[in-house]
Amino acid sequence: MASRRLQNRETELKEQKMQDTVQINDRFTIAKFAPETDQIREAAQEGFQSLINMQTDDEDKKLKMRPQEEGQKAKQAGLTFLHHPVDGEKLSEDLVDDFRQKATDLPAPILVHCASGKRSGAFVMMHIGCEEGMTGEEVVKKAEEMGFECDTPELEDFVKNYVDSHNGK
């Protein structure tokens, strides 16, 4: 009986975790967690075509699955995989430009993740803000409305400045 309750609880937690996603538009959905094998398969079953992992290699101590293994699991599930590591302390315009180019070339819909959704949310919102001609302030406001926070003044300034500089604002 106890093992059945444990199994039910594990299933509940997995389902809860996949629900911890935010669909930004028809192309991008952000996962506020690093998916496990079951969630990668579930993402493919839900129709996702690509998976982007934004975690850095030095996050490996916290990761349940290394990026290389995640890539293998994604390919086995039929997903296109991109590992685009982003260190929140070392943001650069080139890193965002590279992400935007690669993400544009991937089949959609795309599930994008880091450990908490902050980096992946910021990068996707910067991309969308540039595509839609928004101001940096509008991007930050829209991100907050969708449940993403620029948790440091530095990240907020980076997002605003990137979008404004790419949209001539």
DSSP file (Angstrom, degrees, kcal/mol; ACC not computed):
  #  RESIDUE AA STRUCTURE BP1 BP2  ACC     N-H-->O    O-->H-N    N-H-->O    O-->H-N    TCO  KAPPA ALPHA  PHI   PSI    X-CA   Y-CA   Z-CA
    1    1 A M     >        0   0    0      0, 0.0     4,-2.0     0, 0.0     5,-0.2   0.000 360.0 360.0 360.0 -43.2    0.0    0.0    0.0
    2    2 A A  H  >  +     0   0    0      1,-0.2     4,-2.2     2,-0.2     5,-0.1   0.877 360.0  52.2 -64.5 -37.3    2.8    2.4    0.9
    3    3 A S  H  > S+     0   0    0      2,-0.2     4,-2.4     1,-0.2    -1,-0.2   0.863 107.5  52.4 -68.7 -33.5    4.6    1.8   -2.4
    4    4 A R  H  > S+     0   0    0      2,-0.2     4,-2.5     1,-0.2    -2,-0.2   0.911 109.7  48.8 -66.3 -41.2    1.4    2.5   -4.3
    5    5 A R  H  X S+     0   0    0     -4,-2.0     4,-2.4     2,-0.2    -2,-0.2   0.901 111.2  50.5 -63.3 -40.2    1.0    5.9   -2.5
    6    6 A L  H  X S+     0   0    0     -4,-2.2     4,-2.4     2,-0.2    -2,-0.2   0.917 110.6  48.8 -64.1 -43.6    4.6    6.7   -3.3
    7    7 A Q  H  X S+     0   0    0     -4,-2.4     4,-2.3     2,-0.2    -2,-0.2   0.919 111.6  49.5 -61.8 -43.9    4.1    5.9   -7.0
    8    8 A N  H  X S+     0   0    0     -4,-2.5     4,-2.4     1,-0.2    -2,-0.2   0.904 111.2  49.5 -61.9 -41.4    1.0    8.0   -7.1
    9    9 A R  H  X S+     0   0    0     -4,-2.4     4,-2.5     2,-0.2    -2,-0.2   0.903 110.1  50.7 -65.2 -41.5    2.9   10.9   -5.4
   10   10 A E  H  X S+     0   0    0     -4,-2.4     4,-2.2     2,-0.2    -2,-0.2   0.907 111.0  48.9 -62.5 -41.9    5.8   10.6   -7.9
   11   11 A T  H  X S+     0   0    0     -4,-2.3     4,-2.4     2,-0.2    -2,-0.2   0.921 110.6  50.8 -63.3 -44.2    3.3   10.7  -10.8
   12   12 A E  H  X S+     0   0    0     -4,-2.4     4,-2.5     1,-0.2    -2,-0.2   0.919 110.2  49.6 -58.3 -45.3    1.6   13.7   -9.3
   13   13 A L  H  X S+     0   0    0     -4,-2.5     4,-2.2     2,-0.2    -1,-0.2   0.893 110.6  49.4 -64.0 -40.8    4.9   15.5   -8.9
   14   14 A K  H  X S+     0   0    0     -4,-2.2     4,-2.0     2,-0.2    -1,-0.2   0.921 113.2  46.5 -64.0 -43.8    6.0   14.8  -12.5
   15   15 A E  H  X S+     0   0    0     -4,-2.4     4,-1.3     1,-0.2    -2,-0.2   0.898 111.7  51.7 -65.6 -39.5    2.6   16.0  -13.9
   16   16 A Q  H  X S+     0   0    0     -4,-2.5     4,-0.5    -5,-0.2    -1,-0.2   0.902 107.8  53.0 -61.3 -42.2    2.9   19.1  -11.7
   17   17 A K  H >< S+     0   0    0     -4,-2.2     3,-1.5     1,-0.2    15,-0.2   0.916 106.4  50.7 -63.3 -45.2    6.3   19.8  -13.0
   18   18 A M  H 3< S+     0   0    0     -4,-2.0    -1,-0.2     1,-0.3    -2,-0.2   0.790 105.6  58.3 -64.9 -25.6    5.3   19.7  -16.7
   19   19 A Q  H 3< S+     0   0    0     -4,-1.3     2,-1.7     1,-0.2    -1,-0.3   0.658  83.7  85.6 -75.2 -13.9    2.5   22.1  -15.8
   20   20 A D  S << S+     0   0    0     -3,-1.5    12,-2.2    -4,-0.5     2,-0.3  -0.291  71.5 108.0 -84.1  53.2    5.2   24.6  -14.6
   21   21 A T  E     -A   31   0A   0     -2,-1.7     2,-0.5    10,-0.2    10,-0.2  -0.894  57.9-147.8-126.1 157.4    5.6   25.9  -18.1
   22   22 A V  E     -A   30   0A   0      8,-2.6     8,-2.9    -2,-0.3     2,-0.7  -0.976  10.8-143.4-129.4 117.8    4.6   29.2  -19.7
   23   23 A Q  E     -A   29   0A   0     -2,-0.5     6,-0.3     6,-0.3     3,-0.1  -0.714  17.2-177.5 -80.3 119.4    3.6   29.3  -23.4
   24   24 A I        -     0   0    0      4,-2.2     2,-0.2    -2,-0.7    -1,-0.2   0.903  63.4 -37.8 -83.3 -46.6    4.9   32.6  -24.7
   25   25 A N  S    S-     0   0    0      3,-1.7    -1,-0.3     0, 0.0     0, 0.0  -0.845  80.6 -66.3-158.3-167.0    3.5   32.3  -28.2
   26   26 A D  S    S+     0   0    0     -2,-0.2     3,-0.1     1,-0.2    84,-0.0   0.749 131.6  42.2 -66.0 -21.8    2.9   29.6  -30.8
   27   27 A R  S    S+     0   0    0      1,-0.2    83,-3.3    82,-0.1     2,-0.4   0.846 112.5  45.7 -93.0 -39.2    6.7   29.1  -31.2
   28   28 A F  E     + b   0 110A   0     81,-0.2    -4,-2.2    80,-0.1    -3,-1.7  -0.901  46.8 174.6-121.8 136.5    8.1   29.2  -27.6
   29   29 A T  E     -Ab  23 111A   0     81,-2.2    83,-2.8    -2,-0.4     2,-0.5  -0.997  22.2-143.8-130.3 136.6    7.2   27.7  -24.3
   30   30 A I  E     -Ab  22 112A   0     -8,-2.9    -8,-2.6    -2,-0.4     2,-0.5  -0.859   4.2-153.6-102.8 131.8    9.4   28.2  -21.2
   31   31 A A  E     -Ab  21 113A   0     81,-2.7    83,-0.7    -2,-0.5   -10,-0.2  -0.907   7.7-150.8-100.0 129.8    9.9   25.4  -18.7
   32   32 A K  S    S+     0   0    0    -12,-2.2     2,-0.3    -2,-0.5   -11,-0.1  -0.099  78.4  43.9 -91.1  36.6   10.8   26.7  -15.2
   33   33 A F  S    S-     0   0    0     81,-0.1    83,-0.2    -2,-0.1    81,-0.1  -0.966  92.9 -95.7-164.7 163.6   12.7   23.5  -14.5
   34   34 A A        -     0   0    0     81,-0.3    30,-0.1    -2,-0.3    81,-0.1  -0.847  50.3-125.1 -89.5 119.7   15.2   21.1  -16.1
   35   35 A P        -     0   0    0      0, 0.0     2,-0.2     0, 0.0    29,-0.1  -0.282  16.4-143.5 -69.6 149.8   13.2   18.2  -17.6
   36   36 A E     >  -     0   0    0    -22,-0.1     4,-2.1    28,-0.0     3,-0.3  -0.483  41.0 -84.8 -97.8 176.4   13.8   14.6  -16.7
   37   37 A T  H  > S+     0   0    0      1,-0.2     4,-2.2     2,-0.2     5,-0.2   0.883 128.7  50.9 -51.8 -46.4   13.6   11.7  -19.2
   38   38 A D  H  > S+     0   0    0      1,-0.2     4,-2.4     2,-0.2    -1,-0.2   0.890 110.6  48.8 -61.6 -40.2    9.8   11.4  -18.7
   39   39 A Q  H  > S+     0   0    0     -3,-0.3     4,-2.4     2,-0.2    -1,-0.2   0.835 108.1  54.4 -71.0 -31.3    9.2   15.1  -19.3
   40   40 A I  H  X S+     0   0    0     -4,-2.1     4,-1.9     2,-0.2    -2,-0.2   0.941 111.8  44.3 -65.2 -46.5   11.3   15.0  -22.4
   41   41 A R  H  X S+     0   0    0     -4,-2.2     4,-2.3     1,-0.2    -2,-0.2   0.915 113.2  51.6 -61.9 -42.7    9.1   12.2  -23.8
   42   42 A E  H  X S+     0   0    0     -4,-2.4     4,-1.9     1,-0.2    -2,-0.2   0.890 106.3  54.4 -62.5 -39.7    6.0   14.0  -22.7
   43   43 A A  H  <>S+     0   0    0     -4,-2.4     5,-2.2     1,-0.2     4,-0.3   0.916 109.5  47.5 -60.3 -43.1    7.1   17.2  -24.4
   44   44 A A  H ><5S+     0   0    0     -4,-1.9     3,-1.3     1,-0.2    -2,-0.2   0.909 110.9  51.2 -64.3 -41.3    7.5   15.3  -27.7
   45   45 A Q  H 3<5S+     0   0    0     -4,-2.3    -1,-0.2     1,-0.3    -2,-0.2   0.803 105.2  57.1 -65.7 -28.5    4.1   13.6  -27.2
   46   46 A E  T 3<5S-     0   0    0     -4,-1.9    -1,-0.3    -5,-0.2    -2,-0.2   0.517 127.9 -97.6 -81.2  -4.5    2.6   17.1  -26.6
   47   47 A G  T < 5S+     0   0    0     -3,-1.3    -3,-0.2    -4,-0.3    -2,-0.1   0.441  70.2 149.6 107.3  -0.6    3.9   18.2  -30.0
   48   48 A F      < -     0   0    0     -5,-2.2    -1,-0.3     1,-0.1    62,-0.2  -0.411  25.2-170.0 -64.8 144.0    7.1   20.0  -29.3
   49   49 A Q        +     0   0    0     60,-3.0    31,-2.7     1,-0.2     2,-0.3   0.662  65.2  30.9-105.6 -25.3    9.6   19.7  -32.1
   50   50 A S  E     -dc  80 110A   0     59,-1.6    61,-2.5    29,-0.3     2,-0.4  -0.949  57.2-156.3-138.8 155.7   12.7   21.2  -30.4
   51   51 A L  E     -dc  81 111A   0     29,-2.7    31,-2.3    -2,-0.3     2,-0.5  -0.998   8.0-164.9-132.7 127.0   14.3   21.4  -26.9
   52   52 A I  E     -dc  82 112A   0     59,-2.6    61,-2.6    -2,-0.4     2,-0.5  -0.965   2.8-162.4-114.9 126.1   16.8   24.1  -25.9
   53   53 A N  E     -dc  83 113A   0     29,-2.6    31,-2.5    -2,-0.5    61,-0.2  -0.936   9.3-179.8-105.5 120.9   18.8   23.7  -22.7
   54   54 A M        +     0   0    0     59,-3.0    32,-2.2    -2,-0.5    60,-0.2   0.254  41.4 120.1-104.3  10.4   20.4   27.0  -21.5
   55   55 A Q        -     0   0    0     58,-0.3     2,-0.1    30,-0.2    32,-0.1  -0.501  61.5-123.5 -77.3 146.0   22.2   25.5  -18.4
   56   56 A T    >   -     0   0    0     30,-0.3     3,-1.5    -2,-0.2     4,-0.1  -0.440  19.7-113.5 -85.0 161.4   25.9   25.8  -18.2
   57   57 A D  G >  S+     0   0    0      1,-0.3     3,-1.6     2,-0.2     4,-0.1   0.816 114.8  62.1 -63.7 -30.3   28.3   22.9  -17.9
   58   58 A D  G 3  S+     0   0    0      1,-0.3     3,-0.4     2,-0.1    -1,-0.3   0.495  89.6  69.5 -78.7   0.4   29.3   24.1  -14.4
   59   59 A E  G X>  +     0   0    0     -3,-1.5     3,-2.2     1,-0.2     4,-1.1   0.453  68.7 105.0 -85.4  -2.0   25.7   23.6  -13.3
   60   60 A D  T <4  +     0   0    0     -3,-1.6     3,-0.3     1,-0.3    -1,-0.2   0.786  67.1  64.5 -51.6 -32.6   26.4   19.9  -13.6
   61   61 A K  T 34 S+     0   0    0     -3,-0.4    -1,-0.3     1,-0.2    -2,-0.1   0.835 110.6  37.7 -62.2 -29.8   26.6   19.4   -9.9
   62   62 A K  T <4 S+     0   0    0     -3,-2.2    -1,-0.2    -4,-0.1    -2,-0.2   0.610  99.5  99.0 -93.8 -14.6   22.9   20.4   -9.6
   63   63 A L     <  -     0   0    0     -4,-1.1     3,-0.1    -3,-0.3    52,-0.0  -0.468  57.1-157.9 -80.9 143.6   21.7   18.7  -12.8
   64   64 A K  S    S+     0   0    0      1,-0.3     2,-0.4    -2,-0.2    -1,-0.1   0.726  89.1  29.7 -82.5 -24.4   20.0   15.3  -12.8
   65   65 A M  S    S-     0   0    0    -30,-0.1    -1,-0.3   -29,-0.0    -3,-0.0  -0.996  83.3-125.8-139.9 129.7   21.1   14.9  -16.4
   66   66 A R     >  -     0   0    0     -2,-0.4     4,-2.6    -3,-0.1     3,-0.3  -0.381  32.8-110.8 -68.6 153.0   24.1   16.3  -18.2
   67   67 A P  H  > S+     0   0    0      0, 0.0     4,-2.5     0, 0.0     5,-0.2   0.860 118.2  54.3 -54.9 -38.4   23.4   18.3  -21.4
   68   68 A Q  H  > S+     0   0    0      2,-0.2     4,-1.8     1,-0.2     5,-0.1   0.926 111.1  44.9 -62.7 -43.7   24.9   15.6  -23.6
   69   69 A E  H  > S+     0   0    0     -3,-0.3     4,-2.5     2,-0.2    -1,-0.2   0.897 111.6  52.9 -66.3 -40.3   22.6   12.9  -22.1
   70   70 A E  H  X S+     0   0    0     -4,-2.6     4,-2.7     1,-0.2    -2,-0.2   0.902 107.4  52.8 -61.1 -40.3   19.6   15.3  -22.3
   71   71 A G  H  X S+     0   0    0     -4,-2.5     4,-2.4    -5,-0.2    -1,-0.2   0.900 109.2  48.6 -61.3 -41.3   20.4   15.7  -26.0
   72   72 A Q  H  X S+     0   0    0     -4,-1.8     4,-2.4     2,-0.2    -2,-0.2   0.923 112.3  48.1 -64.3 -44.2   20.5   12.0  -26.5
   73   73 A K  H  X S+     0   0    0     -4,-2.5     4,-1.5     2,-0.2    -2,-0.2   0.901 111.6  50.9 -63.6 -40.4   17.1   11.6  -24.7
   74   74 A A  H  <>S+     0   0    0     -4,-2.7     5,-3.1     2,-0.2     4,-0.4   0.930 111.0  47.5 -63.1 -45.5   15.6   14.5  -26.8
   75   75 A K  H ><5S+     0   0    0     -4,-2.4     3,-1.3     1,-0.2    -2,-0.2   0.893 109.0  54.1 -64.1 -39.3   16.8   12.8  -30.0
   76   76 A Q  H 3<5S+     0   0    0     -4,-2.4    -1,-0.2     1,-0.3    -2,-0.2   0.832 108.5  50.3 -62.1 -31.1   15.4    9.5  -28.9
   77   77 A A  T 3<5S-     0   0    0     -4,-1.5    -1,-0.3    -5,-0.2    -2,-0.2   0.495 125.2-105.0 -85.1  -3.4   12.1   11.2  -28.3
   78   78 A G  T < 5S+     0   0    0     -3,-1.3     2,-0.3    -4,-0.4    -3,-0.2   0.635  75.9 134.9  91.5  15.3   12.2   12.8  -31.8
   79   79 A L      < -     0   0    0     -5,-3.1     2,-0.4    -6,-0.2    -1,-0.3  -0.728  57.8-123.8 -98.5 146.1   13.1   16.3  -30.7
   80   80 A T  E     -d   50   0A   0    -31,-2.7   -29,-2.7    -2,-0.3     2,-0.4  -0.729  36.3-150.6 -78.7 136.2   15.8   18.6  -32.2
   81   81 A F  E     -d   51   0A   0     -2,-0.4     2,-0.4   -31,-0.2   -29,-0.2  -0.918  20.0-178.8-120.6 138.1   18.1   19.5  -29.4
   82   82 A L  E     -d   52   0A   0    -31,-2.3   -29,-2.6    -2,-0.4     2,-0.7  -0.991  13.1-158.5-132.4 126.1   20.2   22.6  -28.8
   83   83 A H  E     +d   53   0A   0     -2,-0.4   -29,-0.2   -31,-0.2   -31,-0.1  -0.916  20.2 168.2-100.9 111.7   22.5   23.2  -25.9
   84   84 A H        -     0   0    0    -31,-2.5   -28,-0.1    -2,-0.7     2,-0.0  -0.764  22.8-153.5-123.4  81.8   23.0   27.0  -25.6
   85   85 A P        -     0   0    0      0, 0.0     2,-0.4     0, 0.0   -30,-0.2  -0.310  12.4-172.7 -65.8 135.9   24.7   27.5  -22.2
   86   86 A V        -     0   0    0    -32,-2.2     2,-0.6    -2,-0.0   -30,-0.3  -0.981  13.7-157.1-132.0 119.9   24.1   30.9  -20.6
   87   87 A D    >   -     0   0    0     -2,-0.4     3,-2.2     3,-0.3   -32,-0.1  -0.869  14.9-145.4 -92.5 118.5   25.9   32.1  -17.4
   88   88 A G  T 3  S+     0   0    0     -2,-0.6     3,-0.4     1,-0.3    -1,-0.1   0.690  99.1  54.7 -59.0 -19.5   23.7   34.7  -15.8
   89   89 A E  T 3  S+     0   0    0      1,-0.2    -1,-0.3    -3,-0.0    -2,-0.0   0.562 108.9  48.2 -89.1  -9.7   26.8   36.5  -14.7
   90   90 A K  S <  S+     0   0    0     -3,-2.2    -3,-0.3     2,-0.1    -1,-0.2  -0.351  73.6 160.0-129.9  52.3   28.3   36.7  -18.2
   91   91 A L        +     0   0    0     -3,-0.4     2,-0.3    -5,-0.1     3,-0.1  -0.493  10.7 173.7 -76.1 143.9   25.6   38.0  -20.4
   92   92 A S     >  -     0   0    0     -2,-0.2     4,-1.6     1,-0.1     5,-0.2  -0.988  43.7-120.3-146.9 154.9   26.5   39.5  -23.8
   93   93 A E  H  > S+     0   0    0     -2,-0.3     4,-3.1     1,-0.2     5,-0.2   0.889 115.0  57.1 -60.8 -38.5   24.8   40.8  -26.8
   94   94 A D  H  > S+     0   0    0      1,-0.2     4,-2.7     2,-0.2    -1,-0.2   0.888 103.9  52.7 -59.9 -39.3   26.6   38.2  -28.9
   95   95 A L  H  > S+     0   0    0      2,-0.2     4,-1.9     1,-0.2    -1,-0.2   0.890 112.9  43.8 -64.5 -39.9   25.2   35.4  -26.7
   96   96 A V  H  X S+     0   0    0     -4,-1.6     4,-2.9     2,-0.2    -2,-0.2   0.921 113.1  51.4 -71.0 -44.0   21.7   36.7  -27.3
   97   97 A D  H  X S+     0   0    0     -4,-3.1     4,-2.3     1,-0.2    -2,-0.2   0.920 110.8  48.9 -57.9 -44.0   22.2   37.2  -31.0
   98   98 A D  H  X S+     0   0    0     -4,-2.7     4,-2.5     2,-0.2     5,-0.2   0.915 111.6  49.1 -62.6 -44.4   23.5   33.7  -31.3
   99   99 A F  H  X S+     0   0    0     -4,-1.9     4,-3.1     1,-0.2     5,-0.3   0.937 110.6  50.7 -58.7 -47.7   20.5   32.3  -29.4
  100  100 A R  H  X S+     0   0    0     -4,-2.9     4,-1.8     1,-0.2    -2,-0.2   0.900 111.8  46.9 -60.9 -41.9   18.1   34.3  -31.6
  101  101 A Q  H  X S+     0   0    0     -4,-2.3     4,-1.2    -5,-0.2    -1,-0.2   0.944 116.1  43.7 -65.1 -47.8   19.7   33.0  -34.8
  102  102 A K  H  X S+     0   0    0     -4,-2.5     4,-0.6     1,-0.2     3,-0.4   0.905 113.2  50.9 -65.5 -41.7   19.8   29.4  -33.7
  103  103 A A  H >< S+     0   0    0     -4,-3.1     3,-0.7     1,-0.2    -1,-0.2   0.856 106.0  56.2 -65.4 -34.2   16.3   29.4  -32.2
  104  104 A T  H 3< S+     0   0    0     -4,-1.8    -1,-0.2    -5,-0.3    -2,-0.2   0.832 106.8  50.6 -65.2 -31.6   14.9   30.9  -35.5
  105  105 A D  H 3< S+     0   0    0     -4,-1.2    -1,-0.2    -3,-0.4    -2,-0.2   0.575  92.6  95.3 -84.1 -10.1   16.4   27.9  -37.4
  106  106 A L  S << S-     0   0    0     -3,-0.7     2,-0.1    -4,-0.6   -56,-0.1  -0.520  84.1-104.4 -83.7 148.1   14.8   25.2  -35.1
  107  107 A P        -     0   0    0      0, 0.0   -58,-0.2     0, 0.0   -27,-0.1  -0.470  57.7 -90.8 -66.9 142.0   11.6   23.5  -35.9
  108  108 A A  S    S+     0   0    0    -59,-0.1     2,-0.1    -2,-0.1   -81,-0.1  -0.722  94.4  55.3-110.3 159.5    8.7   24.8  -33.7
  109  109 A P  S    S-     0   0    0      0, 0.0   -60,-3.0     0, 0.0   -59,-1.6   0.462  74.1-165.0 -76.0 155.4    7.1   24.6  -31.2
  110  110 A I  E     -bc  28  50A   0    -83,-3.3   -81,-2.2   -61,-0.2     2,-0.6  -0.930  16.8-151.9-118.4 131.5   10.2   24.9  -29.0
  111  111 A L  E     -bc  29  51A   0    -61,-2.5   -59,-2.6    -2,-0.4     2,-0.4  -0.921  20.6-169.1 -99.6 121.9   10.5   24.1  -25.3
  112  112 A V  E     +bc  30  52A   0    -83,-2.8   -81,-2.7    -2,-0.6     2,-0.3  -0.922  10.8 168.8-115.6 135.2   13.3   26.2  -23.7
  113  113 A H  E     +bc  31  53A   0    -61,-2.6   -59,-3.0    -2,-0.4   -58,-0.3  -0.979  22.1 167.5-144.2 157.9   14.6   25.7  -20.2
  114  114 A C        -     0   0    0    -83,-0.7   -81,-0.1    -2,-0.3   -59,-0.1  -0.470  66.3 -71.2-133.2-146.5   17.3   26.5  -17.8
  115  115 A A  S    S+     0   0    0     -2,-0.2   -81,-0.3   -61,-0.1   -60,-0.0   0.865 125.1   6.2 -82.4 -35.0   17.1   25.7  -14.1
  116  116 A S  S    S-     0   0    0    -83,-0.2   -84,-0.1   -85,-0.0    -1,-0.1   0.513  98.9-107.1-126.3 -10.0   14.4   28.1  -13.1
  117  117 A G  S  > S+     0   0    0    -86,-0.1     4,-2.0    31,-0.0     5,-0.2   0.332  90.0 108.6  96.3  -6.8   13.1   29.8  -16.2
  118  118 A K  H  > S+     0   0    0      2,-0.2     4,-2.4     3,-0.2     5,-0.2   0.965  84.3  35.0 -70.5 -51.6   14.8   33.2  -15.6
  119  119 A R  H  > S+     0   0    0      2,-0.2     4,-2.6     1,-0.2     5,-0.2   0.942 121.9  46.5 -67.5 -46.7   17.5   33.0  -18.3
  120  120 A S  H  > S+     0   0    0      1,-0.2     4,-2.3     2,-0.2     5,-0.2   0.909 114.2  48.9 -64.0 -40.2   15.4   31.1  -20.8
  121  121 A G  H  X S+     0   0    0     -4,-2.0     4,-2.5     2,-0.2    -1,-0.2   0.920 111.8  49.0 -62.9 -44.1   12.5   33.5  -20.2
  122  122 A A  H  X S+     0   0    0     -4,-2.4     4,-2.4    -5,-0.2    -2,-0.2   0.927 113.3  46.2 -62.3 -45.7   14.8   36.6  -20.6
  123  123 A F  H  X S+     0   0    0     -4,-2.6     4,-2.2     2,-0.2    -2,-0.2   0.914 114.7  46.0 -66.7 -43.0   16.3   35.3  -23.8
  124  124 A V  H  X S+     0   0    0     -4,-2.3     4,-2.7    -5,-0.2     5,-0.2   0.919 113.8  49.3 -66.0 -42.0   13.0   34.3  -25.4
  125  125 A M  H  X S+     0   0    0     -4,-2.5     4,-2.8    -5,-0.2    -2,-0.2   0.876 110.0  51.1 -66.1 -36.8   11.4   37.6  -24.3
  126  126 A M  H  X S+     0   0    0     -4,-2.4     4,-2.2    -5,-0.2    -1,-0.2   0.925 111.4  49.0 -63.6 -42.5   14.3   39.6  -25.8
  127  127 A H  H  X S+     0   0    0     -4,-2.2     4,-2.4     2,-0.2    -2,-0.2   0.948 114.6  43.4 -60.7 -49.7   13.9   37.7  -29.0
  128  128 A I  H  X S+     0   0    0     -4,-2.7     4,-2.5     1,-0.2     6,-0.2   0.903 111.3  54.9 -64.7 -41.6   10.2   38.3  -29.2
  129  129 A G  H  <>S+     0   0    0     -4,-2.8     5,-2.5     1,-0.2     4,-0.5   0.893 111.2  45.2 -58.9 -40.4   10.6   41.9  -28.2
  130  130 A C  H ><5S+     0   0    0     -4,-2.2     3,-0.7     3,-0.2    -1,-0.2   0.904 113.3  49.9 -69.2 -41.6   13.0   42.5  -31.0
  131  131 A E  H 3<5S+     0   0    0     -4,-2.4    -2,-0.2     1,-0.2    -1,-0.2   0.854 116.6  41.7 -64.4 -35.1   10.8   40.6  -33.5
  132  132 A E  T 3<5S-     0   0    0     -4,-2.5    -1,-0.2    -5,-0.2    -2,-0.2   0.388 110.2-117.3 -97.4   3.2    7.7   42.6  -32.5
  133  133 A G  T < 5 +     0   0    0     -3,-0.7    -3,-0.2    -4,-0.5    -4,-0.1   0.798  58.2 158.3  68.9  29.2    9.5   46.1  -32.3
  134  134 A M      < -     0   0    0     -5,-2.5     2,-0.2    -6,-0.2    -1,-0.2  -0.329  42.0-112.5 -79.3 164.6    8.8   46.5  -28.5
  135  135 A T     >  -     0   0    0      1,-0.1     4,-2.0    -2,-0.1     5,-0.1  -0.552  29.1-110.7 -86.9 163.5   10.7   48.7  -26.2
  136  136 A G  H  > S+     0   0    0     24,-0.3     4,-2.3     1,-0.2     5,-0.2   0.892 120.5  53.3 -59.6 -40.3   12.9   47.2  -23.4
  137  137 A E  H  > S+     0   0    0      1,-0.2     4,-2.3     2,-0.2    -1,-0.2   0.901 107.7  50.6 -62.5 -42.0   10.4   48.5  -20.9
  138  138 A E  H  > S+     0   0    0      2,-0.2     4,-2.7     1,-0.2    -1,-0.2   0.881 109.6  51.4 -63.7 -38.6    7.5   46.8  -22.7
  139  139 A V  H  X S+     0   0    0     -4,-2.0     4,-2.7     2,-0.2    -2,-0.2   0.934 110.6  47.1 -64.4 -46.6    9.4   43.5  -22.7
  140  140 A V  H  X S+     0   0    0     -4,-2.3     4,-2.2     2,-0.2    -2,-0.2   0.916 113.9  48.4 -62.1 -42.8   10.2   43.6  -19.0
  141  141 A K  H  X S+     0   0    0     -4,-2.3     4,-2.2     2,-0.2    -2,-0.2   0.933 112.9  47.0 -63.5 -46.1    6.5   44.5  -18.2
  142  142 A K  H  X S+     0   0    0     -4,-2.7     4,-1.4     1,-0.2    -2,-0.2   0.899 111.0  52.7 -63.1 -40.4    5.2   41.7  -20.5
  143  143 A A  H  <>S+     0   0    0     -4,-2.7     5,-3.0     1,-0.2     4,-0.3   0.920 109.6  48.5 -60.6 -44.2    7.7   39.2  -18.9
  144  144 A E  H ><5S+     0   0    0     -4,-2.2     3,-1.4     1,-0.2    -1,-0.2   0.895 108.0  54.4 -64.0 -39.8    6.5   40.1  -15.4
  145  145 A E  H 3<5S+     0   0    0     -4,-2.2    -1,-0.2     1,-0.3    -2,-0.2   0.812 108.2  50.9 -62.3 -29.1    2.8   39.7  -16.5
  146  146 A M  T 3<5S-     0   0    0     -4,-1.4    -1,-0.3    -3,-0.3    -2,-0.2   0.437 129.1 -96.1 -90.1   0.7    3.7   36.2  -17.7
  147  147 A G  T < 5S+     0   0    0     -3,-1.4     2,-0.4     1,-0.3    -3,-0.2   0.604  85.2 123.0  98.6  12.7    5.4   35.3  -14.4
  148  148 A F      < -     0   0    0     -5,-3.0     2,-0.4    -6,-0.2    -1,-0.3  -0.900  40.3-164.1-107.6 136.7    9.0   36.0  -15.2
  149  149 A E        -     0   0    0     -2,-0.4     2,-1.2    -3,-0.1   -27,-0.1  -0.945  26.4-134.6-119.8 140.1   11.0   38.4  -13.2
  150  150 A C        -     0   0    0     -2,-0.4     6,-0.1     1,-0.1     7,-0.0  -0.808  30.2-165.9 -82.2  99.2   14.3   40.1  -13.8
  151  151 A D        +     0   0    0     -2,-1.2    -1,-0.1     4,-0.1     3,-0.1   0.521  64.5  44.4 -77.1  -4.6   15.5   39.2  -10.4
  152  152 A T  S  > S-     0   0    0      1,-0.1     4,-2.2    -3,-0.0     5,-0.2  -0.977  79.9-125.7-133.4 150.8   18.4   41.6  -10.4
  153  153 A P  H  > S+     0   0    0      0, 0.0     4,-2.7     0, 0.0     5,-0.2   0.851 112.4  58.6 -60.4 -32.1   18.7   45.2  -11.6
  154  154 A E  H  > S+     0   0    0      2,-0.2     4,-2.4     1,-0.2     5,-0.1   0.916 106.8  45.3 -64.5 -43.4   21.6   44.1  -13.9
  155  155 A L  H  > S+     0   0    0      2,-0.2     4,-2.7     1,-0.2     5,-0.2   0.924 113.4  49.9 -66.5 -43.9   19.4   41.5  -15.7
  156  156 A E  H  X S+     0   0    0     -4,-2.2     4,-2.6     1,-0.2    -2,-0.2   0.932 112.7  46.9 -60.3 -45.4   16.6   44.0  -16.1
  157  157 A D  H  X S+     0   0    0     -4,-2.7     4,-2.9     1,-0.2     5,-0.3   0.899 111.4  51.9 -63.1 -40.1   19.0   46.7  -17.5
  158  158 A F  H  X S+     0   0    0     -4,-2.4     4,-2.8    -5,-0.2     5,-0.2   0.941 111.2  46.7 -61.9 -47.4   20.5   44.1  -19.8
  159  159 A V  H  X S+     0   0    0     -4,-2.7     4,-2.4     2,-0.2     5,-0.3   0.949 115.6  45.4 -59.5 -50.9   17.1   43.1  -21.2
  160  160 A K  H  X S+     0   0    0     -4,-2.6     4,-2.8    -5,-0.2   -24,-0.3   0.940 115.7  45.7 -59.4 -49.2   16.0   46.7  -21.6
  161  161 A N  H  X S+     0   0    0     -4,-2.9     4,-2.5    -5,-0.2     5,-0.2   0.893 112.3  51.1 -64.2 -40.5   19.2   47.8  -23.2
  162  162 A Y  H  X S+     0   0    0     -4,-2.8     4,-1.8    -5,-0.3    -1,-0.2   0.964 114.8  41.7 -61.2 -51.9   19.4   44.8  -25.6
  163  163 A V  H  X S+     0   0    0     -4,-2.4     4,-1.2    -5,-0.2     6,-0.2   0.929 116.1  49.0 -64.1 -45.6   15.9   45.3  -26.9
  164  164 A D  H  <>S+     0   0    0     -4,-2.8     5,-2.7    -5,-0.3     3,-0.3   0.907 111.9  48.6 -61.6 -41.8   16.1   49.0  -27.2
  165  165 A S  H  <5S+     0   0    0     -4,-2.5     3,-0.4    -5,-0.2    -1,-0.2   0.821 113.5  46.8 -70.0 -29.6   19.5   48.9  -29.0
  166  166 A H  H  <5S+     0   0    0     -4,-1.8    -1,-0.2    -5,-0.2    -2,-0.2   0.622 116.2  44.4 -86.8 -13.0   18.2   46.3  -31.5
  167  167 A N  T  <5S-     0   0    0     -4,-1.2    -1,-0.2    -3,-0.3    -2,-0.2   0.243 111.9-114.3-112.4  11.4   14.9   48.2  -32.1
  168  168 A G  T   5       0   0    0     -3,-0.4    -3,-0.2    -4,-0.3    -4,-0.1   0.798 360.0 360.0  64.7  29.8   16.5   51.6  -32.5
  169  169 A K      <       0   0    0     -5,-2.7    -4,-0.2    -6,-0.2    -5,-0.1   0.438 360.0 360.0 -91.4 360.0   14.8   53.0  -29.3
